Amino acid sequence: MQRLRKSDLTPDQKAKLLADLRRDVTRRQKGYRERALALFPHVCASCGRAFEGARLKELTVHHKDHNHDNNPPDGSNWELLCLYCHDHEHEKSLMAGLIDGSGSDDKIGPPIFSPFGNLDQLLKPKDPKV
């Protein structure tokens, strides 16, 4: 596939491309990310780091119920998290068995790991005389 250069475009093609870009920007601004950024301070809800300027792209919208289709206008299902905290939040949910990684909460299963599950067995003395 050959890369298209700006000089290869006709004036009509340039106008159409510019109109498409403007339409896409408007569509994104109406999306839940732009709405969340307008509603909440630009601070990670987990670690508290503030984001501005070019670093604002590192701030993501986390859906608290893990349902990306649940976008209430008041933002009650959203929180702003930095890239690292967002990844950590999803990893916690996967490890706890809350979600199966499919993007759906339909298959909620038991936790796959319980760090203190057999603690009482570990604390029992090995020698019954002790």
Secondary structure as UniProt FT lines:
FT   HELIX           6..8
FT   HELIX           11..29
FT   HELIX           32..39
FT   TURN            45..47
FT   HELIX           53..58
FT   STRAND          59..63
FT   TURN            64..65
FT   TURN            68..69
FT   TURN            73..74
FT   TURN            76..77
FT   STRAND          78..82
FT   HELIX           83..95
FT   TURN            96..97
FT   TURN            115..118
FT   HELIX           119..123
FT   TURN            128..129
//
